[in-house]
Amino acid sequence: MASDEKLKKIISHSKEYGFVFPSSEIYDGLSASYDYGPYGVELKNNIKTYWWNAMVKMHENIVGLDASIFMHPTTWKASGHVDAFNDPLIDNKDSKKRYRADVLIEEFVAKIEGKINKEVAKAKKKFGDDFKEAEFRATHPNVLRRTKQIEAINARFKKAMDDNDLADVKAQIEELGIADPESGSKNWTDVRQFNLMFKTELGAVSGDAGIIYLRPETAQGIFVNFLNVQKAARMKIPFGIAQIGKAFRNEIIARQFIFRMREFEQMEMQFFIPPGTQSKWYHYWKEERIKWHKALGLGEANYRFHDHLKLAHYADSACDIEFDFPMGFKELEGIHSRTDFDLTSHEEHSGKKLQYYDPHEERSYVPYVIETSIGLDRMFLAVLSAAYEEELLEDGSKRTVLKIPHFLAPVKVAVLPLVKKDELAAISQKLVNDLKFEFTTRYDEKDAIGRRYRRQDAIGTAYCVTVDFETLEDGCVTIRERDSMQQDRVPVEKVADIVREQISFRKVFSDMEATPLPEEV
């Protein structure tokens, strides 16, 4: 299925089956704003739970926080957001469309990478099992030429951004022949910096109120609470603080469904460590986070690491975990070694010490920080993208199914009486009442049983349980697993045990191999 076609189908499916709705749709909507429907809310909450369990419950030295969205405006001066939280903006004079200059260049590079991958795929098909990809990439002239072209483009762009040479960014766009993706026009304005923070006023009377900002990230709420949390939770370094919350960015261009929005949700953890240990902890968290993603079973080939060419002002190392969305590999999670920039800067601007006293070393110091930050909305889209399938069945019929990992499924069990009869409904309702305290459960008695199966497949329901007339005689029901469509006859009292075993977070985490801790810990 073509990538554009698949994304359109996911968007349509999300609306039809209650996952994501366009915001304010009765007023013709609001650009890049979406509402999560009944099943979207369930899936989103399950992703949060999976992250929180892995990050907080599975690590004794990580605790949680829920900081305010509104913060003192000096917070954002100290963090560098007031002065440096910018994207390079460029307009097309003919189409009047606005773009991020860095994204235009990244997409140009992605096209070159696509040509390289086609060369590799062609050779792999030709040589079969004898194909040596690494050797091919290191020797094939077309691959080498295009690889050098990518390296030259990236190096020039990095230098231009480091030097704040926006004129050269525009020159590079023009020399590469990059056109407006919609109109094909190459008539560009100059590049200028665009601050991404939303401003608002705090106070009762407009004009008398102070300017504050909607937070562009959740991390600063963690940093300003560093000592509060450390002392209250009696934490010793190394330790982490985790948070899930809304953030807001006035994106130049917000598109591709829920991938890039102006209001979004982050799942972040800031891990505080002794200075000088950041390299080892950075690699530890890279390994820990990629294991978390791969444990979902969405396909290991869908993930890759991308090291940052241009580091943020606070970082000495940074990479992204990218996921193969319908629109190609895009950032899903960032892992950053933030040094001691944030705590040191907040010390300077607040006049308050934000240092940790190490009783073993008998000294105080400003900790260094390793950050893991994942977009919840992007994670939601990654799960949908990997789960959405259109299957042709053996009988020639088709089904659209969301093969969402069972423990994330928005509905765990649907109870279906074979026909709409009082005696079957009574048993079905009793089973629903027994299951609903532990699992998200739905009751459905409308339409033929086959249509009801298809409806539950489309929302990703893990198990369907059918109550029929034989149930009245033998006390057994038919349980159907979504992906295989296998049906088994089991005693009604065994249903909860079967579902519990298959959706347990314990099973996921017990199968996940532990990452060795850095040597000094």
C-alpha positions in Angstrom: 0.0 0.0 0.0 1.4 3.4 -1.0 2.4 5.6 2.0 0.1 8.5 1.2 -2.8 6.1 0.7 -2.1 4.3 4.0 -2.0 7.5 6.0 -5.4 8.6 4.4 -6.9 5.2 5.3 -5.6 5.5 8.9 -7.1 9.0 9.2 -10.4 7.8 7.8 -10.5 4.7 10.0 -9.6 6.7 13.1 -12.6 9.0 12.6 -15.1 6.2 11.7 -14.2 4.0 14.6 -13.8 6.6 17.3 -10.1 7.0 17.7 -9.4 10.5 16.5 -11.8 13.3 15.4 -10.9 16.7 13.9 -11.3 19.3 16.6 -14.2 21.7 16.4 -15.4 19.9 13.3 -18.9 21.4 13.4 -17.2 24.8 12.9 -15.1 23.4 10.0 -12.3 22.4 12.3 -9.1 24.0 13.5 -5.8 23.4 11.7 -3.6 20.7 13.3 -6.0 20.2 16.3 -7.6 16.8 17.0 -9.8 15.2 19.7 -9.3 11.6 20.9 -12.5 9.6 20.7 -13.7 6.7 22.9 -11.2 4.1 21.7 -8.5 6.7 21.1 -8.6 7.7 24.8 -8.3 4.0 25.9 -5.4 3.4 23.6 -3.7 6.6 24.6 -4.1 5.8 28.3 -2.7 2.3 27.8 0.4 3.7 26.1 0.8 6.0 29.0 0.5 3.1 31.4 3.1 1.0 29.4 5.5 3.9 29.5 4.9 4.7 33.2 5.2 1.1 34.3 8.5 0.7 32.4 9.9 4.0 33.6 8.7 4.4 37.2 7.5 1.0 38.5 10.4 -1.0 37.0 13.1 1.4 38.2 13.3 2.0 42.0 15.4 5.1 41.4 12.8 6.9 39.2 9.8 8.8 40.6 7.0 10.8 39.1 5.9 14.5 38.9 3.1 16.5 37.5 4.2 20.1 37.1 2.1 23.1 36.2 1.7 24.2 32.6 2.1 27.8 33.7 5.5 28.6 35.0 7.3 31.8 36.0 8.4 33.6 32.8 12.0 33.7 33.9 12.0 29.9 33.6 12.0 30.2 29.8 14.7 32.9 29.9 16.9 30.6 31.9 16.2 27.6 29.7 17.1 29.5 26.6 13.7 29.3 25.0 13.1 33.0 24.9 16.3 33.7 23.0 17.0 30.4 21.1 13.8 28.4 20.7 13.5 29.1 17.0 13.0 27.3 13.7 14.3 28.6 10.3 11.2 29.9 8.5 10.9 30.3 4.7 7.9 31.3 2.5 7.2 30.6 -1.1 6.3 33.8 -2.8 4.0 32.2 -5.4 2.1 29.6 -3.3 2.2 31.8 -0.1 2.9 28.6 1.8 5.2 28.6 4.8 7.8 25.9 5.5 10.7 25.0 7.8 13.9 25.4 5.9 15.5 22.5 7.8 12.6 20.2 6.9 12.8 21.1 3.2 16.5 20.1 3.3 15.9 16.9 5.3 13.2 15.8 2.9 15.6 16.4 0.0 18.2 14.3 1.7 15.5 11.6 2.3 14.9 11.4 -1.4 18.6 10.7 -2.0 18.5 8.1 0.7 15.5 6.5 -1.0 17.5 6.2 -4.2 20.4 4.5 -2.3 17.9 2.1 -0.7 16.5 1.3 -4.2 20.0 0.4 -5.4 20.5 -1.8 -2.4 17.1 -3.5 -2.8 17.8 -4.1 -6.5 21.2 -5.7 -5.8 19.8 -7.8 -3.0 17.1 -9.2 -5.3 19.8 -9.9 -7.9 22.3 -11.7 -5.7 20.0 -13.3 -3.1 21.7 -15.0 -0.2 25.2 -14.1 -1.5 24.5 -10.4 -1.2 26.7 -8.5 1.3 25.0 -5.2 2.0 27.8 -3.5 3.9 30.4 -4.3 1.2 27.9 -3.1 -1.5 27.3 0.2 0.2 31.1 0.7 0.7 32.0 0.0 -3.0 29.1 0.7 -5.4 29.9 4.0 -7.3 26.3 5.3 -7.3 25.8 4.6 -3.6 29.2 6.2 -2.7 28.4 9.3 -4.9 25.0 9.8 -3.3 26.4 9.2 0.2 29.0 11.8 -0.3 26.3 14.2 -1.6 24.3 13.6 1.6 27.3 14.2 3.8 28.1 17.5 2.0 24.5 18.8 2.2 24.4 17.9 6.0 27.8 19.4 6.7 27.0 22.7 4.9 23.6 23.0 6.6 25.1 22.3 10.1 27.7 25.0 9.6 25.2 27.5 8.4 22.9 26.9 11.4 25.9 26.9 13.8 27.0 30.2 12.4 23.4 31.5 12.2 24.1 32.1 8.5 20.5 32.1 7.3 21.5 33.6 3.9 23.5 30.4 3.2 20.5 28.2 4.2 18.5 30.0 1.5 21.4 29.7 -1.0 21.6 26.0 -0.3 17.9 25.5 -0.9 18.2 27.4 -4.2 21.3 25.5 -5.3 19.7 22.1 -4.6 16.7 23.2 -6.7 14.3 22.5 -3.9 10.7 23.4 -4.9 7.5 24.1 -3.0 6.1 20.5 -2.4 2.6 21.7 -3.4 3.1 24.2 -6.3 6.6 23.3 -7.6 7.6 26.9 -7.4 11.2 27.8 -6.5 10.6 31.4 -5.7 11.6 31.7 -2.1 11.8 34.5 0.5 14.8 35.0 2.8 15.1 32.6 5.7 14.4 34.1 9.2 14.1 32.7 12.7 10.6 32.1 14.2 10.1 31.7 17.9 7.8 28.7 18.7 6.4 29.7 22.1 2.8 30.7 22.6 2.4 33.9 24.8 -0.5 34.7 27.0 -1.3 37.0 29.9 -1.6 36.2 33.6 -3.8 38.6 35.4 -7.4 39.9 35.6 -7.1 43.0 33.4 -5.6 43.0 29.9 -2.7 45.4 29.7 -2.0 45.2 33.4 -1.2 41.5 33.2 2.3 39.9 33.0 3.3 38.0 29.9 3.7 34.3 30.5 4.1 31.4 28.1 2.4 28.1 27.5 5.2 25.6 28.2 6.9 24.3 25.0 8.3 21.3 26.9 7.7 19.5 30.2 11.3 19.2 31.1 11.7 22.6 32.8 9.0 21.7 35.4 11.2 18.8 36.4 14.4 20.9 36.6 12.9 23.6 38.9 11.6 20.9 41.2 14.8 18.9 41.3 15.6 19.6 44.9 12.0 19.3 46.0 11.7 15.8 44.6 15.1 14.7 45.7 14.5 15.7 49.3 10.9 14.6 49.5 11.5 11.2 47.9 14.9 10.8 49.6 16.6 10.0 46.3 20.3 9.4 45.8 22.1 10.1 42.6 21.7 8.6 40.1 18.0 9.0 40.0 15.3 10.1 37.6 12.1 12.2 37.5 9.4 11.2 35.1 6.4 13.2 33.8 3.6 13.0 31.3 2.0 16.3 30.3 0.8 18.7 27.6 3.2 21.0 25.8 2.6 23.7 23.2 4.6 24.9 20.2 3.5 27.4 17.5 4.8 25.2 14.7 5.5 26.9 11.4 3.7 24.1 9.6 1.8 21.5 11.5 0.7 18.6 9.3 0.7 14.8 8.7 -2.3 14.1 11.0 -1.3 13.9 14.7 2.4 13.6 13.9 3.0 17.4 14.3 0.5 19.4 16.3 0.6 22.7 18.2 -0.8 21.1 21.3 0.7 17.7 22.1 1.6 15.4 25.0 5.0 14.4 26.1 6.4 11.5 28.2 9.7 12.6 29.5 12.2 11.4 32.1 15.2 13.4 33.3 18.0 11.3 34.8 20.4 13.0 37.2 23.9 11.7 37.3 27.4 12.7 38.6 29.5 14.9 36.2 31.8 12.9 34.0 29.5 9.8 33.8 27.2 11.2 31.0 28.7 9.1 28.2 28.0 5.8 29.9 24.5 6.7 31.0 23.7 8.1 27.6 24.5 4.8 26.0 22.6 3.0 28.8 19.4 4.9 28.1 19.7 4.5 24.3 19.8 0.7 24.8 17.0 0.8 27.5 14.7 2.9 25.3 15.1 0.9 22.1 14.3 -2.3 24.0 11.1 -0.7 25.3 10.0 0.1 21.7 10.9 -3.3 20.3 9.1 -5.1 23.1 5.8 -3.8 21.5 6.3 -6.2 18.6 5.7 -3.6 15.9 8.6 -4.9 13.9 12.3 -4.2 14.6 12.9 -3.0 11.0 10.6 -0.1 11.8 13.2 1.5 14.1 16.5 3.2 13.7 18.8 5.6 15.5 19.6 9.0 14.0 22.4 11.0 15.6 21.9 14.7 15.6 24.1 16.8 13.2 23.4 20.0 15.0 23.3 19.8 18.8 21.0 21.9 20.9 22.8 24.6 23.0 22.4 22.4 26.1 23.6 19.0 24.8 26.9 17.3 24.3 25.3 14.2 22.7 21.9 13.6 21.2 20.0 11.1 19.0 16.5 10.2 17.9 14.8 6.9 17.7 13.0 7.1 14.4 10.0 5.1 13.3 9.0 4.1 9.8 5.6 6.0 9.7 3.5 6.0 6.5 5.4 9.2 5.5 8.8 7.6 6.1 11.3 7.4 9.0 10.5 10.3 11.4 11.5 11.1 15.0 9.6 9.3 17.7 11.8 9.7 20.7 14.8 11.9 21.6 17.6 10.9 23.9 19.8 13.8 25.0 22.8 14.3 27.2 21.9 17.8 28.5 25.1 18.3 30.6 24.5 20.6 33.7 23.1 23.4 31.5 19.6 23.5 32.9 20.3 23.3 36.6 23.2 25.7 36.3 21.2 28.2 34.4 18.3 28.0 36.8 20.7 28.6 39.7 22.0 31.7 38.0 18.6 33.2 37.2 16.9 32.3 40.5 19.8 32.9 42.9 18.9 29.5 44.5 21.3 26.6 44.8 20.3 23.5 42.8 23.1 21.2 43.9 23.2 17.7 45.3 25.3 16.9 48.3 27.1 13.5 47.8 27.7 12.0 51.3 30.2 9.5 49.9 32.4 12.1 48.1 31.6 14.7 50.8 31.0 17.4 48.2 28.2 19.3 46.5 27.8 19.5 42.8 25.3 20.4 40.0 24.3 17.0 38.5 24.4 16.3 34.8 21.2 15.1 33.1 20.3 12.4 30.5 16.9 13.0 29.0 14.5 10.6 27.3 11.5 12.4 25.6 8.8 10.7 23.6 5.8 12.3 21.9 2.7 10.4 23.1 0.7 11.4 20.0 3.5 10.2 17.7 3.6 7.0 19.7 -0.1 6.6 19.2 0.3 7.1 15.4 3.2 4.6 15.3 1.0 2.0 17.0 -1.9 2.6 14.6 0.4 2.7 11.5 2.0 -0.7 12.4 -1.3 -2.2 13.5 -3.5 -1.3 10.5 -4.0 -4.2 8.1 -6.4 -5.0 5.3 -6.6 -8.8 5.0 -8.0 -11.1 2.3 -9.4 -14.2 4.1 -9.5 -17.8 2.8 -13.2 -17.5 2.0 -12.6 -14.5 -0.3 -13.9 -11.9 2.2 -11.9 -9.0 3.5 -11.4 -7.6 6.9 -9.8 -4.4 8.2 -8.1 -5.2 11.5 -6.0 -3.2 14.0 -3.4 -5.7 15.3 -2.6 -3.6 18.3 -0.5 -5.4 20.9 -2.9 -7.1 23.2 -1.9 -5.2 26.4 -2.4 -1.9 24.6 -5.7 -2.8 22.9 -8.4 -0.2 23.7 -10.9 -3.0 24.4 -9.7 -6.3 25.9 -12.9 -8.3 25.7 -16.1 -8.0 23.8 -18.9 -10.3 25.0 -21.3 -11.3 22.2 -24.5 -13.3 22.6 -25.0 -15.4 19.5 -28.5 -14.1 19.0 -30.6 -11.5 20.8 -32.4 -13.8 23.3 -33.0 -13.0 27.0 -31.4 -16.2 28.3 -28.2 -15.6 26.4 -28.2 -11.9 27.2 -28.4 -12.7 31.0 -25.3 -14.9 30.9 -23.5 -12.4 28.7 -24.3 -9.4 31.0 -23.2 -11.4 34.0 -19.9 -12.2 32.3 -19.4 -8.5 31.4 -20.1 -7.5 35.0 -17.4 -10.1 36.1 -14.8 -8.9 33.7 -15.2 -5.1 33.7 -13.5 -4.6 37.1 -10.3 -5.9 35.6 -10.5 -5.4 31.8 -12.0 -2.8 29.4 -15.1 -4.8 28.3 -17.8 -4.2 25.7 -21.2 -5.9 25.2 -22.6 -6.1 21.6 -25.7 -7.9 20.5 -26.6 -6.0 17.3 -26.2 -7.6 13.8 -25.0 -11.0 12.8 -22.1 -12.5 14.7 -19.8 -12.2 11.7 -20.4 -8.5 11.4 -19.8 -8.0 15.1 -16.5 -9.8 14.8 -15.5 -7.4 12.0 -16.5 -4.4 14.0 -14.4 -5.6 17.0 -11.5 -6.3 14.6 -11.7 -2.8 13.3 -11.2 -1.3 16.8 -8.5 -3.8 17.8 -10.4 -5.7 20.4 -8.1 -8.5 21.7 -10.7 -11.2 22.4 -14.3 -11.8 21.5 -16.4 -14.2 23.7 -19.5 -15.7 22.2 -22.3 -17.0 24.4 -24.6 -19.5 22.5 -27.3 -22.0 23.3 -24.7 -24.7 24.2 -23.6 -22.4 27.0 -26.9 -23.0 28.7 -26.1 -26.8 28.7 -22.3 -27.0 29.3 -21.3 -23.6 30.8 -18.7 -23.1 28.0 -18.3 -20.2 25.7 -16.3 -19.6 22.5 -13.3 -17.3 22.8 -11.8 -15.9 19.6 -8.3 -14.3 19.4 -8.2 -11.3 17.1 -5.0 -11.8 15.0 -5.3 -15.6 14.3 -9.1 -15.6 14.5 -8.6 -19.0 16.3 -11.7 -20.0 18.3 -11.6 -22.2 21.4 -14.3 -23.6 23.5 -13.6 -22.9 27.2 -15.5 -22.9 30.5 -16.9 -19.4 31.2 -15.0 -19.2 34.5 -11.7 -19.5 32.6 -12.2 -16.5 30.4 -10.6 -14.0 32.8 -7.6 -16.2 33.3 -7.0 -16.6 29.6 -7.3 -12.8 28.9 -5.2 -11.9 32.0 -2.3 -14.1 30.9 -2.2 -12.6 27.4 -2.5 -8.9 28.3 -0.3 -8.8 31.4 2.3 -6.1 31.6 4.2 -8.6 33.8 4.7 -10.9 30.8 6.0 -8.0 28.6 8.5 -6.8 31.2 9.7 -10.3 32.3 10.5 -11.0 28.6 12.5 -7.8 28.3 16.2 -8.3 28.8 17.7 -6.1 31.4 20.2 -3.5 30.3 23.6 -3.8 32.2 24.2 -0.7 34.3 27.3 1.4 33.7 30.4 0.2 35.5 30.6 2.9 38.1 27.1 2.2 39.6 
